[in-house]
């Protein structure tokens, strides 16, 4: 499974020398044939490490999403086939005459101090929404530029149900930054000086998970996790202490989220651990799930451990160290042993941009079972109680964007069908207020589904027959929903000190 749109082939832009290799001569940058899913595939070696079970190689496979990269033992590499060796450094291939002709005086060269400053800037925190992480609505807007209606899109719109020809928009395509002029300019710049130890320390303490993603964050450091009755295989880097990267498996307590590299230590902990649910207030319970509210300032260690766990499955997550300004809403399933974590979303205590979700995750063992939809619905139910219109923090991950698109589409279609039955007109502001969504999210959803048209001097929202049929099929599945009457919650009030970082 390639995990979405087709990924570029490894080493496709380079001419490489081929030859035989051994486990000792195989180096970083080589492309070898590695076994995956019962077949040998081309894979680039991104890193090498020594573990208790022997040497392992971190491989990026042809046409596979990077979340499917993995550490493989020597036994899975075919050394009978030729290996493609990495090219020498580009500096060695430069024309010496060109070097001499382009020499500059010592005065014109930047000083060592200035070079160090530039390096630090290059390795500074990359916040969400900056260059390198495309905005999730880029394709929405650009794809609708040609067919965008003139005039005020937020005006009164009439409904036409069952119109033909309207279809849902195509899935969002990945944007390759290297193909843009800005990306090409970045390629030409010399890479900043890189120090692995300093970078790991920054990742663990500064609150950012995305510094220098081409180096540290590109290499998954944890191979396997035992979490309750499940064995998890992480997708991305997570800044656990360096010593845990040498373990073949780490063990995480599913209740207190403490982590151990040794099974005996973990078993001793489980005999003493008395926690049976997240350490917060239970604000919702039905026959299916429960929700707990945890204050990051009161439960710092638990919330930090939750962030470390979730970082293994979220590529763009940036929060780890300072959890004080956030509330965490954790969804659990109950049995005789306790309340088991299914997923969670975090929320700023005071969001200047009006976000009702900062980070959201359903653990891999519970994905594709409708839990993500419950998390999203619960976040909007809280926004309704607050009397605010909410939106998730951008950019969303690829899986998060798909989940939100589906939820927004279902909610808007259900509401519009109700308007159509009553033969009422509606406005985008009215839809947004009723559903506690922002007008921007409503507009983008209507545009993505090609439901917004301009006809005979009037704005209209057309609901295609295909979308109505799809909605009826999804209703037939009888998914679980949140019952708003069972939410026992009031919007918390915080002092200025509790809303800020507690350095």
Secondary structure, DSSP 8 states (H G I E B T S, - for coil): ---SS----TTTTS---EE---TTT--TT-EEEEEETTEEEEEEEEEEEEETTEEEEEEEETT--GGG-EEEEGGGEE-SS-EE-----HHHHS-HHHHHHT---TTTS--HHHHHHHHHHHTS---TTSTTS--TTHHHHHHTTTT--SS-TTS-EEEEEEESS-----------GGGSHHHHHHHHS------HHHHHHHHHHSS-S-TTTTTTTTS-----EEETTEEE---S-----GGGGG-S-EEE-TTT--EESSHHHHHHHHHH----S-SSEEEEE-SS-EEEEEETTTSHHHHHHHHHHHHTT-SS----S--TTEEEEEEEEEETTEEEEEEEEEEESS-TT-EEESEEEE-GGGTTTTHHHHHHHHHHHHHHHHT--BEE-SS--HHHHHHHHHHHHHHHHHHHHHHHHTT--B-HHHHHHHHTB-HHHHHHHHHHTT-EEEETTEEEEEEEHHHHHHHHHHHHT------GGG---------TGGGS---
